[in-house]
Amino acid sequence: MKKTIKATRRNIIGARVRQARLNRNPAVSQDDLAGRLAAQGILVDRTAISRIENQSRYAMDYEVAAIARALKISISWLFGESD
């Protein structure tokens, strides 16, 4: 089994998730985002969202897509590819 190096940053979308969440009007709390994800069938609790935002948790591709839908932003924006 391949071992991964312990990286300090485990995703590159964390800061953008927080930014998008707080820029909504009204702002979306981590609990609210968890609820929006649950409505899509993605079970990610508030703690996991916090860890994604702090870049201490990996974000699966289907989670990234669901987060983008929940916050009404593009996936490319989450990855910093567009403004």
VMD Tcl script that builds the backbone (N, CA, C; Angstrom):
set m [mol new atoms 249]
animate dup $m
set s [atomselect $m all]
$s set {name element resname resid chain x y z} {
  {N N MET 1 A 0.838 -1.174 0.000}
  {CA C MET 1 A 0.000 0.000 0.000}
  {C C MET 1 A 0.886 1.241 0.000}
  {N N LYS 2 A 0.538 2.182 -0.838}
  {CA C LYS 2 A 1.295 3.414 -0.954}
  {C C LYS 2 A 0.991 4.322 0.229}
  {N N LYS 3 A 2.023 4.837 0.831}
  {CA C LYS 3 A 1.847 5.768 1.935}
  {C C LYS 3 A 1.950 7.191 1.405}
  {N N THR 4 A 1.077 8.046 1.886}
  {CA C THR 4 A 1.134 9.434 1.480}
  {C C THR 4 A 1.943 10.228 2.486}
  {N N ILE 5 A 2.575 11.246 1.997}
  {CA C ILE 5 A 3.346 12.125 2.867}
  {C C ILE 5 A 2.370 13.001 3.636}
  {N N LYS 6 A 2.641 13.183 4.908}
  {CA C LYS 6 A 1.763 14.042 5.699}
  {C C LYS 6 A 1.946 15.482 5.258}
  {N N ALA 7 A 1.000 15.939 4.477}
  {CA C ALA 7 A 1.032 17.306 4.004}
  {C C ALA 7 A 0.301 18.191 5.005}
  {N N THR 8 A 0.771 19.411 5.156}
  {CA C THR 8 A 0.080 20.320 6.063}
  {C C THR 8 A -1.207 20.816 5.436}
  {N N ARG 9 A -1.234 20.944 4.116}
  {CA C ARG 9 A -2.449 21.346 3.399}
  {C C ARG 9 A -2.987 20.134 2.667}
  {N N ARG 10 A -4.204 19.751 2.991}
  {CA C ARG 10 A -4.773 18.552 2.385}
  {C C ARG 10 A -5.783 18.856 1.291}
  {N N ASN 11 A -6.043 20.123 1.046}
  {CA C ASN 11 A -6.877 20.515 -0.084}
  {C C ASN 11 A -6.512 21.941 -0.471}
  {N N ILE 12 A -6.961 22.367 -1.634}
  {CA C ILE 12 A -6.656 23.728 -2.078}
  {C C ILE 12 A -7.899 24.595 -2.158}
  {N N ILE 13 A -9.038 24.057 -1.713}
  {CA C ILE 13 A -10.291 24.800 -1.830}
  {C C ILE 13 A -10.760 25.418 -0.528}
  {N N GLY 14 A -10.119 25.099 0.577}
  {CA C GLY 14 A -10.616 25.500 1.891}
  {C C GLY 14 A -10.895 26.981 2.056}
  {N N ALA 15 A -9.957 27.806 1.685}
  {CA C ALA 15 A -10.133 29.254 1.848}
  {C C ALA 15 A -11.277 29.760 0.976}
  {N N ARG 16 A -11.417 29.202 -0.220}
  {CA C ARG 16 A -12.495 29.625 -1.117}
  {C C ARG 16 A -13.864 29.164 -0.611}
  {N N VAL 17 A -13.922 27.995 0.026}
  {CA C VAL 17 A -15.190 27.540 0.598}
  {C C VAL 17 A -15.642 28.525 1.665}
  {N N ARG 18 A -14.722 28.883 2.553}
  {CA C ARG 18 A -15.056 29.847 3.610}
  {C C ARG 18 A -15.484 31.186 3.009}
  {N N GLN 19 A -14.724 31.662 2.024}
  {CA C GLN 19 A -15.030 32.945 1.384}
  {C C GLN 19 A -16.424 32.916 0.752}
  {N N ALA 20 A -16.725 31.875 0.015}
  {CA C ALA 20 A -18.028 31.771 -0.645}
  {C C ALA 20 A -19.155 31.676 0.375}
  {N N ARG 21 A -18.917 30.936 1.436}
  {CA C ARG 21 A -19.929 30.751 2.474}
  {C C ARG 21 A -20.258 32.071 3.153}
  {N N LEU 22 A -19.235 32.848 3.457}
  {CA C LEU 22 A -19.429 34.109 4.166}
  {C C LEU 22 A -19.905 35.235 3.246}
  {N N ASN 23 A -19.646 35.116 1.944}
  {CA C ASN 23 A -20.057 36.158 0.998}
  {C C ASN 23 A -21.509 36.038 0.562}
  {N N ARG 24 A -22.164 34.930 0.895}
  {CA C ARG 24 A -23.580 34.786 0.560}
  {C C ARG 24 A -24.380 35.807 1.369}
  {N N ASN 25 A -25.522 36.214 0.851}
  {CA C ASN 25 A -26.355 37.182 1.572}
  {C C ASN 25 A -27.719 36.553 1.816}
  {N N PRO 26 A -28.011 36.132 3.036}
  {CA C PRO 26 A -27.179 36.197 4.235}
  {C C PRO 26 A -26.092 35.122 4.217}
  {N N ALA 27 A -25.098 35.317 5.065}
  {CA C ALA 27 A -23.992 34.367 5.151}
  {C C ALA 27 A -24.524 32.983 5.518}
  {N N VAL 28 A -23.857 31.969 5.023}
  {CA C VAL 28 A -24.229 30.583 5.295}
  {C C VAL 28 A -23.316 30.057 6.397}
  {N N SER 29 A -23.901 29.562 7.472}
  {CA C SER 29 A -23.090 28.996 8.553}
  {C C SER 29 A -22.593 27.611 8.137}
  {N N GLN 30 A -21.616 27.111 8.873}
  {CA C GLN 30 A -21.119 25.767 8.597}
  {C C GLN 30 A -22.232 24.742 8.801}
  {N N ASP 31 A -23.072 24.940 9.826}
  {CA C ASP 31 A -24.209 24.043 10.047}
  {C C ASP 31 A -25.181 24.085 8.876}
  {N N ASP 32 A -25.461 25.286 8.374}
  {CA C ASP 32 A -26.359 25.421 7.224}
  {C C ASP 32 A -25.778 24.722 5.992}
  {N N LEU 33 A -24.483 24.872 5.775}
  {CA C LEU 33 A -23.844 24.209 4.638}
  {C C LEU 33 A -23.936 22.694 4.804}
  {N N ALA 34 A -23.724 22.205 6.006}
  {CA C ALA 34 A -23.853 20.765 6.259}
  {C C ALA 34 A -25.266 20.298 5.929}
  {N N GLY 35 A -26.266 21.091 6.283}
  {CA C GLY 35 A -27.647 20.754 5.961}
  {C C GLY 35 A -27.911 20.743 4.472}
  {N N ARG 36 A -27.354 21.719 3.764}
  {CA C ARG 36 A -27.521 21.769 2.305}
  {C C ARG 36 A -26.873 20.560 1.635}
  {N N LEU 37 A -25.733 20.149 2.168}
  {CA C LEU 37 A -25.058 18.970 1.625}
  {C C LEU 37 A -25.867 17.714 1.929}
  {N N ALA 38 A -26.420 17.621 3.146}
  {CA C ALA 38 A -27.236 16.463 3.520}
  {C C ALA 38 A -28.455 16.348 2.611}
  {N N ALA 39 A -29.016 17.482 2.225}
  {CA C ALA 39 A -30.168 17.478 1.316}
  {C C ALA 39 A -29.796 16.888 -0.050}
  {N N GLN 40 A -28.509 16.928 -0.383}
  {CA C GLN 40 A -28.019 16.344 -1.640}
  {C C GLN 40 A -27.556 14.901 -1.441}
  {N N GLY 41 A -27.669 14.410 -0.206}
  {CA C GLY 41 A -27.227 13.047 0.081}
  {C C GLY 41 A -25.765 12.927 0.443}
  {N N ILE 42 A -25.115 14.051 0.716}
  {CA C ILE 42 A -23.698 14.068 1.092}
  {C C ILE 42 A -23.619 14.354 2.589}
  {N N LEU 43 A -23.154 13.379 3.352}
  {CA C LEU 43 A -23.098 13.545 4.803}
  {C C LEU 43 A -21.735 14.073 5.233}
  {N N VAL 44 A -21.673 15.367 5.431}
  {CA C VAL 44 A -20.473 16.058 5.904}
  {C C VAL 44 A -20.936 16.948 7.045}
  {N N ASP 45 A -20.447 16.691 8.245}
  {CA C ASP 45 A -20.914 17.478 9.388}
  {C C ASP 45 A -20.157 18.793 9.517}
  {N N ARG 46 A -20.579 19.633 10.458}
  {CA C ARG 46 A -19.987 20.952 10.651}
  {C C ARG 46 A -18.496 20.860 10.926}
  {N N THR 47 A -18.092 19.882 11.717}
  {CA C THR 47 A -16.669 19.715 12.038}
  {C C THR 47 A -15.856 19.413 10.783}
  {N N ALA 48 A -16.390 18.573 9.916}
  {CA C ALA 48 A -15.687 18.239 8.673}
  {C C ALA 48 A -15.572 19.464 7.775}
  {N N ILE 49 A -16.620 20.284 7.728}
  {CA C ILE 49 A -16.557 21.517 6.934}
  {C C ILE 49 A -15.481 22.441 7.492}
  {N N SER 50 A -15.414 22.545 8.807}
  {CA C SER 50 A -14.373 23.359 9.437}
  {C C SER 50 A -12.985 22.847 9.058}
  {N N ARG 51 A -12.813 21.536 9.071}
  {CA C ARG 51 A -11.516 20.958 8.726}
  {C C ARG 51 A -11.187 21.148 7.242}
  {N N ILE 52 A -12.202 21.114 6.374}
  {CA C ILE 52 A -11.965 21.402 4.953}
  {C C ILE 52 A -11.508 22.846 4.815}
  {N N GLU 53 A -12.210 23.768 5.492}
  {CA C GLU 53 A -11.848 25.182 5.408}
  {C C GLU 53 A -10.454 25.449 5.968}
  {N N ASN 54 A -10.049 24.691 6.978}
  {CA C ASN 54 A -8.720 24.851 7.572}
  {C C ASN 54 A -7.659 24.043 6.830}
  {N N GLN 55 A -8.064 23.378 5.773}
  {CA C GLN 55 A -7.195 22.568 4.918}
  {C C GLN 55 A -6.551 21.398 5.660}
  {N N SER 56 A -7.218 20.914 6.697}
  {CA C SER 56 A -6.688 19.764 7.430}
  {C C SER 56 A -7.447 18.487 7.088}
  {N N ARG 57 A -8.392 18.558 6.144}
  {CA C ARG 57 A -9.152 17.386 5.702}
  {C C ARG 57 A -9.194 17.371 4.181}
  {N N TYR 58 A -9.017 16.175 3.642}
  {CA C TYR 58 A -9.159 16.019 2.201}
  {C C TYR 58 A -10.600 16.269 1.807}
  {N N ALA 59 A -10.805 16.778 0.611}
  {CA C ALA 59 A -12.146 16.964 0.062}
  {C C ALA 59 A -12.281 16.063 -1.156}
  {N N MET 60 A -13.241 15.163 -1.103}
  {CA C MET 60 A -13.482 14.259 -2.217}
  {C C MET 60 A -14.108 15.033 -3.382}
  {N N ASP 61 A -13.926 14.519 -4.586}
  {CA C ASP 61 A -14.437 15.217 -5.763}
  {C C ASP 61 A -15.948 15.414 -5.706}
  {N N TYR 62 A -16.684 14.425 -5.244}
  {CA C TYR 62 A -18.135 14.567 -5.157}
  {C C TYR 62 A -18.535 15.563 -4.076}
  {N N GLU 63 A -17.708 15.709 -3.035}
  {CA C GLU 63 A -17.978 16.715 -2.004}
  {C C GLU 63 A -17.755 18.117 -2.565}
  {N N VAL 64 A -16.697 18.287 -3.338}
  {CA C VAL 64 A -16.409 19.589 -3.955}
  {C C VAL 64 A -17.561 19.999 -4.869}
  {N N ALA 65 A -18.050 19.060 -5.675}
  {CA C ALA 65 A -19.165 19.355 -6.571}
  {C C ALA 65 A -20.417 19.732 -5.777}
  {N N ALA 66 A -20.685 19.024 -4.697}
  {CA C ALA 66 A -21.864 19.309 -3.872}
  {C C ALA 66 A -21.730 20.652 -3.150}
  {N N ILE 67 A -20.539 20.972 -2.688}
  {CA C ILE 67 A -20.308 22.268 -2.032}
  {C C ILE 67 A -20.557 23.395 -3.026}
  {N N ALA 68 A -20.049 23.234 -4.235}
  {CA C ALA 68 A -20.252 24.260 -5.266}
  {C C ALA 68 A -21.737 24.455 -5.543}
  {N N ARG 69 A -22.478 23.359 -5.665}
  {CA C ARG 69 A -23.931 23.473 -5.899}
  {C C ARG 69 A -24.621 24.140 -4.713}
  {N N ALA 70 A -24.246 23.760 -3.500}
  {CA C ALA 70 A -24.890 24.297 -2.302}
  {C C ALA 70 A -24.649 25.791 -2.146}
  {N N LEU 71 A -23.489 26.263 -2.573}
  {CA C LEU 71 A -23.150 27.675 -2.425}
  {C C LEU 71 A -23.386 28.469 -3.711}
  {N N LYS 72 A -23.887 27.781 -4.747}
  {CA C LYS 72 A -24.187 28.414 -6.037}
  {C C LYS 72 A -22.966 29.112 -6.638}
  {N N ILE 73 A -21.866 28.370 -6.656}
  {CA C ILE 73 A -20.620 28.844 -7.252}
  {C C ILE 73 A -20.105 27.760 -8.190}
  {N N SER 74 A -19.140 28.105 -9.019}
  {CA C SER 74 A -18.600 27.107 -9.942}
  {C C SER 74 A -17.466 26.332 -9.275}
  {N N ILE 75 A -17.285 25.128 -9.742}
  {CA C ILE 75 A -16.179 24.310 -9.246}
  {C C ILE 75 A -14.852 24.967 -9.604}
  {N N SER 76 A -14.773 25.541 -10.794}
  {CA C SER 76 A -13.511 26.183 -11.199}
  {C C SER 76 A -13.172 27.353 -10.279}
  {N N TRP 77 A -14.188 28.082 -9.800}
  {CA C TRP 77 A -13.921 29.175 -8.861}
  {C C TRP 77 A -13.338 28.638 -7.564}
  {N N LEU 78 A -13.858 27.501 -7.092}
  {CA C LEU 78 A -13.323 26.902 -5.869}
  {C C LEU 78 A -11.837 26.579 -6.012}
  {N N PHE 79 A -11.440 26.182 -7.206}
  {CA C PHE 79 A -10.045 25.845 -7.441}
  {C C PHE 79 A -9.202 27.050 -7.841}
  {N N GLY 80 A -9.800 28.238 -7.826}
  {CA C GLY 80 A -9.049 29.457 -8.109}
  {C C GLY 80 A -8.775 29.693 -9.573}
  {N N GLU 81 A -9.541 29.043 -10.448}
  {CA C GLU 81 A -9.290 29.161 -11.875}
  {C C GLU 81 A -10.037 30.312 -12.525}
  {N N SER 82 A -10.958 30.929 -11.809}
  {CA C SER 82 A -11.685 32.077 -12.346}
  {C C SER 82 A -12.076 32.999 -11.204}
  {N N ASP 83 A -12.402 34.228 -11.525}
  {CA C ASP 83 A -12.765 35.191 -10.479}
  {C C ASP 83 A -14.214 35.303 -10.272}
}
mol reanalyze $m
mol bondsrecalc $m
mol representation Tube
mol addrep $m
